[in-house]
Structures are given as structure tokens and as C-alpha cells.
Amino acid sequence: MKDKINNKTKLIILIVLLAVLIFFYIGLIIFNYSSLKKYDTVVYPNISLDGFDMSGYSFDRVKNKISFYEDYILDKKVTFKVNGKEYKYSYKDLGLTIDMDSTINEIIKCQSKLSYPDKLKLSNGNKSIDLGIVYSYDEIKSRSFLNTLQGTTKVDVVNGYFDTSNGVKYVDGVDGYLLNVDKSLKKVKKAYQEGISEDTIIELVGDNVKHYGNDSYKTIDTMTSSFSTPFMPNTYLRNINLNNALSLINGTVVEPGEVFSYCNKAGPFNRSGYVFYYEFVGNGVCQIATTTYNTALLGGLEIVKRYPHDKKSLYVDGGLDATVASYSSGWCVDMQWKNTYKYPIYIKAYSSGARAYVEFWSNSNAKEGKTYTTESVKIGARGYTTYLHTFKDGKEIAKDKIATTWYPKE
């Protein structure tokens, strides 16, 4: 009997304890619920926006705080990769602004989805959440930014060119680069949609712009022939004509099999740059034609056209001059030669120290190991026969007649 009473007492005690626990738990829930209820209109503890602690802030205060730090936030940088280089620009440059309403809605949405245990963890400091600020995107501003970036990242095309500062050398060109704004804009929009951060790297799209070049010009590596003639430094106007003719033929490239026409390059001889001297405009151009003619002879090239003066020139041996003239009808007395090499020829023409120089530059194998000299032999009172001597391996292998020239005037 006594045992039954003890068991009944134990049961009653157990029921009482259980009831106390239930009421305590219910009370705890009611207490927590009431304490958490205030977060319907304020931010839960330990919730931040992009690193800014918003614990206990009303949503209006959240807006005020974000507005206060707006310049700082929009000054954060995004990395852009353009043509292998990296550039950093701000959110603001990119065309981003802070969307306050959407940012607050993200907080509300986050808090509404929190489970009761998570709410408790946040309140007790056992959990934290960092939400991202929501940005709006202005495509017009973004396009304007990319147009500016296009100018910054543009690489101009450098076409192949001849460097004549020390001899003659062909320098390969460099391709250009231009940012493709339309394609890059799609990349920026995609990055925005996926979420911008300071770790974001946007690889933009550009187009290579091919340079113009000629690989055959790379074969030009040596001076194959040259000739110079003296002029009087005090004949100012004539020297203007000399230098103008030199500048007009300088830099000419004559391809294999091509015929060089002095009239086509330096004429007509009343064109801009030539001046009147002594008897006519352009007086003096024949000296440069003569200098070019002798350079062609010493290069072993084929002479297509050559006409002598009425009287022997003072700046070259008899029979080695070449006269040129142009007329209003379009007819021209020309000096022409043909490039019989397998390689292109570059003409370098200039004056220095009261001498006019014409140099032909081509490949070191162009003359096939041959060298050339000219000879002028006087015949009679006003006649000359000219010869071209050809040498190879130090021995003369040919002597060819160039022309017989008669000068009717003294």
C-alpha cells in the first residue's frame, strides 16, 4: 500500500514538473515572439548591407545611411580586361546607381524567409547575414563609358615602313585594336545581371585591325649601287629643283620586272615645288635623272630609255648623262630602267655637302656576286662611247657597250 502511494506521488511530481516546463517554454516563446515582433519594421541584429551594419535600423534609417555612403559605394572599382591589359573603373563610371527601394525590399524578403531558430540565432549573435546592395543599370551611360574606353584602349595601326636612319631597313607593321562597343556592352549587362562586386572581372571584346605590310620588302638588306654628282651650293634656285626631284624619287620601291619612269615620279617638271631658274621652271632636274641613270648602270640593271643633252654636262663624264623634259601636251622626254633583279629595289635619294646622292637598296644576292663599273671613251671632238664592265670573283667577265653619244653643241 505504501509503495502505491509513493508511485502516485512520483507521478504527480513528474506531471507538475512537465507542466512547469511546458509553461516555461510557452512563456519563452511568447517572450521571444514579442521581442522579435519589433523587427517587422526594423532590421534584425547582425544583418548588414555590403558590409555596413544595419542592426536595429528602421528602413528609413537604412536609406539615410546608404545615401550618406553613396559616393563611397559607387566609387568601388570593377576590373576590365581589354586587349590583354587591365583597367579599373568605378561602379558610377559603369553606369550604376543605388536602387534604394529594391535594396530595402531585399532586406524585407530576407527577414520574411527566416526560420524562427535563425531569428533567434541572429538575435543572440550566433548568426550574421551580409546582403548585397541592389543597383540599377543605365545602358545609355554604360555605352557612353565604353565609347570613352574605346578611345583609351585604341591601338593605332602601324603599317610596315622603311627605316632609313641608318641605311635602309624594312620594319614590320603592328596590328591595331579597337574595342567593340556593342559586343562589350552585352558583357557588361551580363555582369550586372549576375551581380557586380569588387571581385568582378569583365573581359571586354575588341577587334584586331590588320596592318599593311609586304614581306618581300624584308629581303632588302644591302646597298646594291650608288652614284653622286656635285652641284654649286650658291645656285640657290637650281638647288631647290635638285632637292625637290630627290625628294620625289626618294622612297620609291621598284618591284621585280617593273620599269621605273623618272618622269612619272619626278615630273612633270613644272609641278608644285619646282621653281624658275635661268631658262625654265625645273632647271636642274636632269642632274638627278643623270645620277639615277648611273646608279642603275652600276647596279647592272636594264636601261629602257635614255637621251643625252645637247652638250656635255659638267657633273658627269661624257656619254653618261641623261636629259629629261616634260611638255604641256603631256609628252615627256624620259629616263627609264627596268628592275631585272628577283627582289624589290628601294631608292634612297638625298643631298649632302653640295652633292646629290642616289642609292639603290635590295637583297645582297640581287647582283649574283657581280659588280659593275662604267667607262667613258672620247671619240672625235664631241663624241663619247660608254662601256659597262662586269666583274665576278675579282675578274672581269664582260665588257658591253652602253651607247655612243654625240653632243652637237659646245
GUVOLO-128285 format. One record per residue: residue in one letter; x, y, z of N, C-alpha, C in turn. Coordinates in pm, whole numbers, padded with zeros to 5 digits, always signed. Layout:
<atoms>
AXYZXYZXYZ/...
</atoms>
This chain:
<atoms>
M+00085-00120+00000+00000+00000+00000+00088+00124+00000/K+00184+00118+00079+00280+00229+00090+00351+00252-00042/D+00382+00145-00115+00453+00156-00244+00364+00226-00348/K+00233+00194-00342+00140+00257-00436+00132+00407-00413/I+00133+00446-00286+00128+00590-00255+00252+00660-00305/N+00367+00598-00286+00494+00659-00334+00495+00675-00485/N+00447+00576-00556+00445+00583-00703+00351+00693-00750/K+00236+00705-00678+00140+00808-00716+00199+00947-00692/T+00272+00958-00583+00337+01087-00552+00440+01124-00658/K+00517+01027-00700+00620+01049-00803+00556+01093-00935/L+00441+01031-00966+00373+01064-01091+00323+01207-01089/I+00266+01244-00970+00215+01381-00958+00329+01482-00973/I+00442+01451-00906+00559+01542-00915+00605+01555-01060/L+00608+01442-01131+00654+01441-01271+00561+01525-01358/I+00428+01509-01332+00331+01585-01411+00347+01734-01384/V+00367+01769-01257+00385+01910-01222+00508+01968-01289/L+00618+01893-01284+00743+01940-01348+00724+01958-01498/L+00654+01862-01559+00631+01870-01703+00547+01993-01736/A+00445+02016-01652+00360+02133-01675+00441+02262-01663/V+00528+02263-01560+00613+02382-01542+00700+02406-01665/L+00760+02299-01717+00846+02311-01836+00766+02361-01958/I+00645+02307-01971+00563+02348-02085+00528+02496-02075/F+00485+02536-01956+00451+02677-01937+00573+02767-01956/F+00690+02716-01909+00814+02794-01927+00848+02810-02075/Y+00832+02702-02148+00864+02705-02290+00768+02797-02364/I+00637+02783-02327+00537+02869-02390+00567+03015-02356/G+00602+03037-02230+00636+03173-02189+00757+03227-02265/L+00854+03137-02283+00975+03177-02357+00941+03213-02501/I+00854+03131-02560+00811+03158-02698+00739+03291-02705/I+00648+03312-02611+00573+03438-02610+00666+03557-02594/F+00765+03538-02502+00860+03646-02476+00943+03675-02602/N+00997+03566-02665+01079+03585-02785+00997+03642-02900/Y+00873+03594-02909+00787+03643-03017+00764+03792-03003/S+00735+03830-02880+00711+03973-02856+00837+04055-02878/S+00952+03996-02840+01079+04069-02858+01120+04073-03005/L+01079+03970-03081+01114+03967-03224+01013+04042-03310/K+00898+04068-03254+00791+04133-03327+00834+04271-03379/K+00918+04337-03302+00960+04472-03340+01040+04474-03470/Y+01096+04357-03507+01178+04351-03628+01095+04343-03755/D+00961+04354-03738+00878+04363-03858+00903+04494-03932/T+00949+04594-03861+00970+04726-03922+01115+04775-03910/V+01199+04693-03847+01342+04728-03837+01425+04608-03879/V+01551+04632-03897+01642+04526-03943+01685+04440-03824/Y+01687+04310-03847+01732+04217-03742+01878+04246-03706/P+01915+04210-03584+02057+04222-03545+02145+04138-03637/N+02266+04186-03654+02368+04114-03729+02333+04095-03877/I+02249+04183-03930+02227+04189-04075+02295+04315-04127/S+02375+04299-04231+02448+04413-04288+02420+04422-04437/L+02449+04541-04492+02437+04565-04636+02575+04599-04691/D+02626+04507-04768+02757+04532-04831+02862+04574-04726/G+02853+04510-04608+02949+04537-04501+02908+04645-04405/F+02800+04720-04434+02750+04824-04345+02650+04761-04247/D+02680+04768-04117+02593+04707-04015+02462+04786-04005/M+02349+04713-04023+02218+04776-04019+02134+04728-03899/S+02197+04667-03803+02126+04608-03688+02035+04711-03621/G+01905+04676-03610+01810+04759-03540+01771+04887-03611/Y+01818+04906-03736+01783+05027-03810+01642+05016-03867/S+01568+05125-03858+01442+05131-03933+01478+05140-04080/F+01385+05109-04166+01414+05108-04308+01445+05249-04361/D+01385+05349-04300+01419+05487-04339+01563+05520-04303/R+01607+05473-04184+01747+05497-04144+01843+05422-04236/V+01798+05302-04280+01882+05228-04376+01903+05312-04501/K+01796+05371-04553+01806+05456-04673+01900+05574-04648/N+01885+05636-04531+01968+05752-04499+02116+05713-04492/K+02144+05597-04432+02283+05555-04419+02345+05523-04555/I+02268+05451-04637+02318+05419-04770+02338+05547-04852/S+02246+05642-04840+02260+05769-04912+02384+05844-04867/F+02413+05839-04737+02531+05907-04684+02659+05849-04743/Y+02661+05717-04762+02782+05650-04815+02773+05623-04965/E+02676+05686-05032+02653+05655-05173+02777+05679-05259/D+02843+05795-05242+02962+05824-05323+03072+05722-05299/Y+03089+05684-05174+03191+05584-05140+03158+05449-05204/I+03030+05411-05198+02988+05281-05253+03007+05280-05405/L+02963+05386-05472+02969+05389-05619+03111+05414-05671/D+03202+05445-05580+03342+05463-05620+03419+05331-05619/K+03354+05225-05576+03420+05094-05579+03451+05056-05722/K+03558+04980-05739+03611+04956-05873+03578+04816-05925/V+03559+04811-06055+03543+04685-06129+03661+04674-06225/T+03713+04555-06244+03827+04533-06332+03778+04496-06472/F+03832+04567-06570+03801+04538-06711+03930+04488-06779/K+03917+04379-06853+04029+04329-06932+04005+04368-07078/V+04101+04443-07132+04090+04490-07269+04224+04466-07339/N+04222+04382-07440+04341+04358-07522+04461+04318-07438/G+04437+04231-07338+04546+04180-07255+04587+04271-07142/K+04525+04388-07130+04558+04481-07022+04438+04496-06929/E+04466+04535-06805+04359+04554-06708+04339+04701-06676/Y+04212+04740-06665+04175+04877-06631+04071+04870-06520/K+04078+04962-06425+03982+04967-06315+03898+05094-06324/Y+03766+05073-06322+03674+05186-06326+03566+05166-06221/S+03506+05275-06177+03409+05271-06068+03273+05223-06116/Y+03192+05184-06015+03053+05148-06045+02984+05264-06117/K+03013+05384-06071+02949+05502-06129+02988+05518-06276/D+03118+05498-06307+03163+05503-06446+03086+05404-06532/L+03058+05291-06473+02991+05181-06543+02844+05211-06572/G+02790+05310-06505+02650+05344-06526+02557+05288-06420/L+02612+05257-06300+02531+05202-06192+02487+05311-06095/T+02367+05296-06042+02317+05379-05931+02254+05285-05829/I+02237+05334-05705+02178+05251-05599+02026+05256-05608/D+01965+05137-05615+01819+05126-05616+01774+05106-05471/M+01736+05216-05404+01703+05213-05261+01584+05123-05231/D+01476+05138-05307+01354+05062-05280+01380+04912-05295/S+01451+04875-05400+01478+04732-05421+01571+04678-05312/T+01664+04763-05265+01754+04721-05158+01677+04693-05029/I+01584+04782-04993+01501+04763-04873+01412+04638-04889/N+01360+04620-05009+01275+04502-05034+01354+04373-05018/E+01482+04377-05051+01564+04258-05033+01580+04225-04884/I+01591+04329-04802+01601+04307-04656+01470+04246-04605/I+01358+04304-04646+01227+04255-04603+01206+04111-04647/K+01242+04085-04771+01226+03950-04824+01311+03850-04747/C+01435+03891-04718+01526+03803-04642+01469+03773-04504/Q+01421+03878-04435+01372+03860-04298+01244+03776-04295/S+01163+03791-04401+01037+03716-04404+01060+03566-04422/K+01172+03533-04478+01202+03392-04503+01281+03327-04391/L+01318+03405-04292+01398+03349-04182+01313+03253-04098/S+01371+03141-04063+01305+03048-03970+01316+03105-03828/Y+01231+03054-03741+01233+03101-03603+01370+03079-03538/P+01430+02959-03556+01564+02939-03498+01668+03037-03553/D+01658+03067-03684+01754+03162-03743+01735+03302-03684/K+01610+03339-03659+01583+03468-03598+01646+03476-03460/L+01632+03365-03386+01693+03360-03253+01844+03369-03262/K+01902+03296-03358+02048+03299-03374+02096+03439-03406/L+02022+03508-03494+02060+03645-03526+02053+03734-03402/S+01946+03718-03328+01928+03799-03207+02034+03772-03104/N+02077+03646-03096+02176+03607-02995+02320+03625-03044/G+02336+03670-03168+02472+03691-03221+02540+03564-03268/N+02462+03456-03285+02519+03330-03332+02510+03314-03484/K+02460+03417-03551+02446+03411-03696+02454+03554-03750/S+02508+03568-03872+02512+03701-03936+02482+03684-04084/I+02425+03787-04141+02391+03787-04284+02437+03919-04345/D+02509+03908-04457+02551+04030-04529+02481+04029-04665/L+02390+04119-04684+02315+04130-04809+02383+04228-04903/G+02363+04208-05033+02420+04299-05131+02326+04415-05160/I+02387+04529-05187+02308+04645-05229+02258+04619-05371/V+02135+04657-05397+02078+04640-05530+02105+04766-05613/Y+02156+04744-05734+02190+04856-05822+02096+04859-05942/S+02073+04978-05991+02004+04993-06120+02109+05025-06225/Y+02080+04990-06348+02178+04998-06456+02126+05088-06567/D+02207+05187-06605+02171+05280-06711+02252+05244-06836/E+02187+05182-06933+02257+05135-07052+02314+05249-07135/I+02245+05362-07136+02294+05478-07214+02427+05527-07155/K+02433+05538-07021+02558+05580-06956+02667+05476-06976/S+02629+05350-06972+02726+05242-06991+02785+05246-07131/R+02702+05271-07231+02752+05281-07369+02846+05400-07383/S+02808+05512-07321+02894+05631-07326+03029+05601-07262/F+03027+05529-07150+03151+05491-07084+03238+05404-07176/L+03175+05308-07244+03250+05219-07332+03306+05294-07453/N+03233+05393-07501+03285+05475-07611+03411+05550-07569/T+03410+05599-07445+03530+05666-07392+03643+05566-07375/L+03609+05447-07323+03711+05344-07304+03768+05299-07438/Q+03688+05302-07541+03736+05265-07675+03851+05356-07717/G+03835+05486-07690+03942+05579-07723+04066+05558-07639/T+04045+05521-07511+04158+05499-07420+04238+05376-07458/T+04168+05271-07502+04234+05142-07527+04271+05121-07674/K+04236+05217-07757+04262+05203-07901+04411+05192-07928/V+04446+05099-08016+04584+05086-08062+04585+05116-08211/D+04654+05222-08249+04659+05260-08389+04739+05160-08471/V+04693+05138-08592+04765+05051-08685+04896+05119-08725/V+05003+05042-08723+05131+05089-08776+05164+05002-08895/N+05152+05059-09013+05184+04983-09134+05335+04964-09147/G+05374+04863-09221+05516+04841-09244+05580+04964-09308/Y+05705+04991-09273+05770+05111-09327+05921+05087-09336/F+05985+05174-09412+06130+05169-09427+06195+05266-09329/D+06289+05215-09252+06369+05298-09164+06499+05330-09237/T+06519+05457-09270+06637+05498-09346+06735+05579-09262/S+06719+05571-09129+06807+05648-09042+06950+05597-09045/N+06966+05468-09071+07099+05408-09081+07095+05304-09191/G+07114+05351-09314+07097+05262-09428+06950+05251-09462/V+06905+05132-09497+06765+05106-09528+06726+04971-09468/K+06620+04974-09389+06571+04850-09327+06419+04856-09322/Y+06356+04746-09364+06210+04741-09360+06166+04695-09221/V+06078+04774-09161+06027+04744-09027+05884+04693-09040/D+05861+04576-08983+05728+04515-08989+05625+04603-08919/G+05504+04600-08969+05397+04677-08909+05339+04611-08784/V+05250+04681-08719+05184+04632-08598+05033+04645-08616/D+04962+04536-08583+04816+04539-08592+04759+04640-08493/G+04648+04698-08528+04578+04787-08438+04471+04712-08360/Y+04403+04783-08271+04297+04723-08189+04191+04829-08162/L+04065+04786-08172+03954+04877-08145+03848+04802-08066/L+03812+04858-07951+03710+04797-07865+03577+04792-07940/N+03514+04675-07936+03382+04660-07997+03277+04696-07893/V+03219+04816-07906+03129+04868-07803+03003+04784-07790/D+02944+04743-07902+02819+04667-07897+02837+04533-07826/K+02942+04461-07863+02966+04330-07801+03008+04345-07655/S+03085+04448-07627+03130+04471-07488+03014+04511-07400/L+02917+04584-07456+02800+04624-07379+02723+04501-07330/K+02715+04399-07413+02648+04275-07372+02721+04209-07256/K+02854+04217-07258+02934+04161-07149+02907+04236-07019/V+02897+04367-07028+02872+04449-06909+02734+04420-06852/K+02634+04411-06939+02497+04382-06895+02489+04246-06827/K+02559+04149-06882+02559+04015-06822+02621+04019-06683/A+02732+04091-06670+02798+04102-06539+02706+04170-06439/Y+02634+04271-06484+02539+04339-06395+02429+04244-06348/Q+02378+04167-06443+02269+04074-06409+02316+03965-06313/E+02442+03927-06322+02495+03823-06234+02539+03878-06099/G+02550+04009-06089+02586+04072-05962+02727+04130-05963/I+02734+04262-05955+02862+04332-05958+02924+04335-05818/S+03055+04313-05813+03130+04330-05688+03271+04376-05723/E+03348+04406-05619+03486+04450-05646+03572+04336-05698/D+03524+04214-05688+03597+04099-05743+03559+04072-05888/T+03463+04148-05939+03416+04125-06075+03524+04161-06177/I+03545+04072-06270+03637+04097-06382+03556+04081-06511/I+03548+04187-06588+03473+04183-06714+03571+04187-06830/E+03573+04080-06908+03662+04075-07023+03587+04127-07145/L+03625+04245-07190+03556+04311-07299+03605+04258-07434/V+03528+04290-07537+03553+04234-07670+03604+04344-07763/G+03707+04313-07839+03761+04409-07935+03795+04342-08066/D+03828+04421-08163+03862+04371-08297+04004+04411-08333/N+04081+04314-08382+04214+04345-08434+04200+04410-08572/V+04279+04513-08594+04279+04581-08722+04413+04551-08789/K+04407+04476-08898+04529+04428-08962+04610+04543-09023/H+04740+04534-09007+04828+04634-09067+04860+04594-09211/Y+04904+04691-09288+04950+04662-09423+05101+04643-09420/G+05144+04538-09483+05288+04512-09491+05321+04431-09614/N+05447+04423-09645+05492+04347-09762+05616+04267-09722/D+05598+04138-09709+05708+04053-09664+05827+04055-09759/S+05801+04082-09888+05913+04083-09983+06011+04196-09954/Y+05962+04303-09888+06050+04415-09854+06152+04377-09747/K+06124+04269-09675+06219+04224-09573+06348+04171-09636/T+06343+04141-09766+06463+04090-09834+06564+04201-09861/I+06523+04326-09848+06613+04439-09875+06710+04453-09758/D+06836+04426-09784+06934+04425-09674+07068+04488-09707/T+07084+04538-09831+07215+04593-09867+07201+04697-09977/M+07299+04785-09986+07303+04883-10094+07369+04816-10215/T+07295+04804-10323+07347+04733-10441+07423+04825-10535/S+07390+04955-10533+07464+05050-10617+07434+05191-10570/S+07525+05284-10604+07505+05424-10568+07587+05512-10662/F+07545+05638-10669+07617+05735-10752+07587+05873-10696/S+07683+05963-10710+07662+06101-10664+07720+06199-10765/T+07664+06318-10768+07713+06425-10856+07722+06554-10776/P+07820+06639-10807+07835+06764-10732+07745+06875-10788/F+07709+06970-10702+07638+07088-10751+07693+07210-10679/M+07669+07326-10739+07719+07450-10682+07629+07494-10566/P+07683+07510-10447+07598+07546-10333+07537+07685-10343/N+07594+07773-10429+07543+07910-10436+07434+07928-10542/T+07400+07823-10616+07291+07832-10715+07161+07794-10643/Y+07111+07885-10561+07002+07857-10468+06877+07802-10537/L+06831+07871-10642+06706+07829-10707+06722+07695-10777/R+06834+07674-10841+06858+07545-10906+06862+07433-10803/N+06921+07463-10690+06931+07360-10586+06794+07325-10527/I+06702+07420-10528+06564+07389-10487+06507+07282-10579/N+06530+07296-10710+06481+07197-10806+06548+07062-10786/L+06679+07065-10760+06752+06939-10735+06692+06864-10617/N+06676+06936-10508+06627+06871-10386+06481+06828-10399/N+06403+06903-10475+06264+06863-10497+06258+06732-10574/A+06340+06720-10678+06344+06596-10757+06393+06479-10671/L+06493+06504-10587+06543+06399-10498+06433+06351-10405/S+06358+06445-10348+06253+06408-10253+06140+06330-10321/L+06115+06360-10449+06007+06293-10521+06040+06149-10556/I+06166+06120-10582+06201+05981-10614+06244+05903-10489/N+06277+05976-10382+06319+05910-10258+06206+05824-10202/G+06237+05703-10162+06138+05614-10104+06062+05530-10204/T+06093+05547-10333+06027+05467-10436+06071+05321-10426/V+05975+05230-10436+06006+05088-10441+05973+05038-10582/V+06071+04977-10645+06053+04924-10780+06052+04772-10770/E+05940+04712-10805+05924+04568-10792+05999+04494-10902/P+06029+04365-10883+06094+04287-10989+06013+04292-11119/G+06081+04321-11229+06015+04329-11359+05952+04463-11387/E+05944+04552-11288+05881+04683-11307+05978+04781-11370/V+05925+04870-11454+06005+04974-11518+05988+05105-11440/F+06100+05162-11400+06098+05291-11329+06099+05403-11432/S+06004+05496-11422+05997+05612-11509+06028+05737-11427/Y+06134+05807-11464+06172+05928-11392+06064+06036-11407/C+06005+06045-11526+05900+06146-11548+05778+06118-11461/N+05743+05991-11447+05625+05958-11367+05646+05991-11219/K+05768+05976-11172+05796+06000-11030+05830+06146-11000/A+05918+06204-11082+05965+06339-11053+05894+06446-11136/G+05829+06407-11245+05764+06504-11332+05616+06518-11303/P+05545+06602-11377+05601+06696-11475+05686+06802-11404/F+05774+06864-11477+05877+06945-11412+05837+07091-11391/N+05707+07116-11403+05652+07246-11362+05554+07228-11246/R+05557+07110-11184+05466+07083-11073+05507+07161-10948/S+05420+07160-10850+05446+07232-10726+05578+07188-10664/G+05657+07284-10623+05788+07257-10564+05903+07297-10653/Y+05880+07297-10786+05983+07341-10879+05975+07493-10898/V+06090+07555-10921+06094+07699-10940+06168+07734-11069/F+06151+07857-11112+06219+07903-11234+06365+07932-11202/Y+06453+07879-11289+06595+07910-11278+06656+07920-11417/Y+06722+08028-11444+06794+08056-11568+06701+08062-11688/E+06661+07946-11746+06581+07949-11868+06440+07895-11852/F+06418+07810-11751+06286+07746-11741+06262+07692-11600/V+06136+07662-11572+06097+07604-11443+06149+07460-11436/G+06209+07427-11322+06257+07290-11302+06399+07267-11348/N+06464+07371-11393+06603+07356-11439+06686+07291-11328/G+06753+07183-11361+06833+07110-11264+06788+06966-11245/V+06664+06936-11290+06613+06800-11269+06691+06697-11349/C+06755+06740-11458+06832+06646-11540+06951+06590-11462/Q+07005+06670-11369+07119+06621-11291+07078+06502-11206/I+06957+06507-11150+06910+06396-11068+06876+06276-11157/A+06823+06303-11277+06798+06194-11373+06931+06126-11408/T+07034+06206-11429+07166+06152-11461+07221+06070-11346/T+07208+06121-11226+07256+06050-11107+07184+05915-11093/T+07054+05914-11118+06976+05790-11111+07017+05694-11222/Y+07039+05748-11342+07081+05667-11457+07211+05593-11426/N+07308+05663-11370+07437+05599-11340+07424+05496-11226/T+07333+05522-11131+07310+05425-11024+07253+05297-11084/A+07164+05310-11183+07107+05193-11249+07214+05115-11325/L+07302+05188-11394+07411+05122-11468+07499+05042-11372/L+07537+05103-11259+07627+05037-11164+07557+04923-11090/G+07426+04918-11101+07352+04805-11044+07334+04693-11144/G+07381+04713-11269+07368+04609-11371+07226+04595-11422/L+07146+04703-11410+07006+04697-11449+06987+04736-11596/E+06875+04694-11650+06846+04719-11791+06798+04863-11811/I+06864+04933-11904+06822+05069-11937+06718+05061-12048/V+06601+05119-12022+06492+05115-12119+06492+05240-12207/K+06509+05358-12145+06514+05484-12220+06620+05575-12160/R+06697+05638-12250+06793+05739-12205+06825+05829-12323/Y+06819+05961-12299+06851+06057-12403+06958+06151-12351/P+07057+06188-12435+07164+06278-12390+07125+06424-12406/H+07203+06512-12343+07186+06656-12360+07244+06701-12494/D+07219+06827-12527+07277+06882-12650+07426+06907-12633/K+07468+06932-12510+07611+06949-12485+07649+06874-12357/K+07775+06842-12348+07824+06760-12238+07800+06829-12103/S+07755+06751-12006+07733+06803-11871+07864+06811-11795/L+07871+06908-11704+07994+06928-11628+08006+06831-11510/Y+07893+06775-11464+07892+06696-11341+07907+06546-11363/V+07932+06503-11492+07946+06361-11519+08030+06344-11645/D+08095+06229-11656+08177+06203-11775+08089+06198-11900/G+08153+06225-12015+08081+06226-12142+08010+06095-12170/G+07887+06106-12220+07809+05987-12256+07736+05923-12142/L+07755+05975-12019+07689+05916-11902+07582+06008-11844/D+07539+06108-11922+07432+06197-11878+07297+06146-11928/A+07190+06199-11871+07054+06165-11914+06968+06290-11901/T+06911+06334-12012+06825+06452-12008+06679+06411-11997/V+06601+06499-11937+06456+06476-11927+06386+06608-11951/A+06261+06601-11994+06181+06721-12017+06034+06681-12022/S+05947+06773-11981+05804+06748-11992+05739+06866-12061/Y+05629+06837-12133+05562+06939-12213+05415+06943-12176/S+05353+07059-12202+05212+07078-12165+05121+06979-12236/S+05165+06928-12350+05084+06831-12425+05080+06695-12356/G+05166+06679-12252+05172+06551-12182+05288+06464-12228/W+05353+06507-12336+05466+06430-12388+05587+06455-12298/C+05670+06353-12282+05784+06364-12190+05906+06296-12248/V+06020+06366-12240+06149+06301-12265+06188+06234-12134/D+06196+06103-12135+06204+06028-12010+06335+05952-11999/M+06367+05916-11876+06475+05821-11847+06410+05705-11771/Q+06429+05584-11824+06365+05467-11765+06465+05352-11753/W+06448+05273-11650+06525+05150-11633+06435+05043-11575/K+06473+04919-11595+06390+04805-11550+06461+04729-11439/N+06383+04691-11338+06437+04608-11229+06445+04464-11277/T+06565+04421-11309+06587+04284-11356+06627+04190-11242/Y+06623+04240-11118+06652+04155-11003+06531+04067-10971/K+06555+03969-10886+06446+03886-10832+06386+03950-10706/Y+06438+04065-10669+06400+04130-10544+06359+04275-10570/P+06279+04331-10484+06244+04473-10499+06364+04564-10472/I+06359+04683-10528+06464+04784-10510+06403+04905-10441/Y+06470+04953-10338+06429+05075-10269+06526+05186-10309/I+06471+05302-10350+06554+05415-10391+06568+05513-10275/K+06690+05538-10236+06719+05638-10133+06790+05754-10202/A+06729+05872-10200+06783+05987-10271+06788+06107-10177/Y+06903+06174-10174+06920+06286-10081+07040+06370-10125/S+07056+06486-10061+07174+06569-10086+07249+06591-09956/S+07378+06605-09969+07462+06628-09851+07595+06685-09898/G+07637+06793-09832+07768+06851-09865+07783+06890-10009/A+07682+06955-10068+07684+07001-10208+07701+06886-10306/R+07647+06770-10273+07644+06657-10365+07505+06594-10361/A+07460+06546-10475+07334+06474-10485+07364+06325-10488/Y+07296+06248-10402+07319+06103-10390+07193+06026-10427/V+07213+05920-10505+07105+05825-10531+07160+05685-10501/E+07091+05613-10413+07131+05478-10375+07020+05380-10406/F+07057+05263-10457+06961+05154-10476+06990+05049-10369/W+06885+05010-10296+06897+04908-10193+06810+04788-10230/S+06872+04669-10219+06799+04546-10250+06860+04432-10170/N+06844+04311-10218+06897+04195-10148+07044+04174-10183/S+07119+04122-10088+07264+04102-10108+07292+04002-10220/N+07194+03921-10258+07212+03825-10367+07158+03876-10500/A+07108+03999-10501+07040+04051-10619+07131+04052-10742/K+07258+04090-10724+07350+04100-10838+07428+03971-10861/E+07393+03868-10785+07453+03734-10801+07605+03739-10797/G+07657+03820-10707+07802+03828-10687+07875+03915-10788/K+07802+03984-10874+07865+04066-10977+07877+04211-10931/T+07979+04280-10982+07995+04424-10962+08016+04489-11098/Y+07991+04620-11103+07993+04687-11233+08066+04821-11222/T+08133+04858-11330+08192+04992-11344+08161+05043-11484/T+08163+05177-11498+08138+05236-11629+08268+05298-11681/E+08274+05312-11812+08391+05374-11876+08342+05466-11986/S+08403+05587-11993+08369+05685-12097+08492+05706-12185/V+08477+05678-12315+08589+05693-12410+08552+05800-12513/K+08635+05902-12522+08607+06010-12615+08642+05969-12757/I+08551+06003-12848+08575+05975-12990+08550+06104-13069/G+08648+06152-13135+08632+06276-13210+08624+06395-13115/A+08574+06507-13168+08570+06631-13092+08457+06633-12990/R+08341+06575-13025+08225+06585-12937+08153+06451-12915/G+08221+06345-12937+08158+06215-12923+08220+06131-12812/Y+08139+06042-12754+08185+05952-12647+08117+05817-12663/T+08193+05713-12641+08136+05578-12633+08150+05532-12489/T+08042+05481-12434+08044+05436-12294+08031+05284-12290/Y+08099+05227-12188+08101+05081-12172+08065+05046-12028/L+08011+04926-12014+07982+04871-11881+08069+04748-11860/H+08153+04752-11758+08241+04639-11725+08176+04558-11613/T+08174+04426-11632+08114+04336-11533+08223+04249-11472/F+08225+04242-11340+08324+04165-11267+08256+04061-11178/K+08325+03949-11159+08279+03847-11064+08400+03775-11009/D+08401+03760-10879+08515+03696-10811+08647+03765-10845/G+08642+03898-10860+08762+03977-10885+08808+03977-11029/K+08735+03912-11118+08776+03906-11258+08669+03968-11348/E+08716+04037-11453+08622+04094-11549+08566+03983-11636/I+08435+03971-11643+08373+03864-11722+08300+03918-11844/A+08283+04053-11850+08216+04109-11968+08246+04257-11978/K+08247+04302-12107+08259+04445-12136+08156+04474-12244/D+08052+04548-12207+07942+04574-12300+07932+04723-12331/K+07904+04750-12458+07885+04889-12499+07749+04938-12448/I+07752+05055-12388+07626+05114-12340+07565+05199-12451/A+07641+05296-12501+07589+05386-12605+07702+05468-12664/T+07678+05522-12782+07765+05624-12841+07687+05754-12843/T+07745+05858-12785+07674+05985-12767+07751+06097-12838/W+07677+06177-12917+07735+06295-12983+07666+06420-12929/Y+07749+06520-12899+07697+06646-12847+07711+06753-12956/P+07601+06799-13013+07610+06897-13123+07654+07037-13078/K+07638+07066-12949+07674+07200-12901+07798+07193-12813/E+07873+07301-12818+07992+07314-12733+07950+07334-12588/
</atoms>
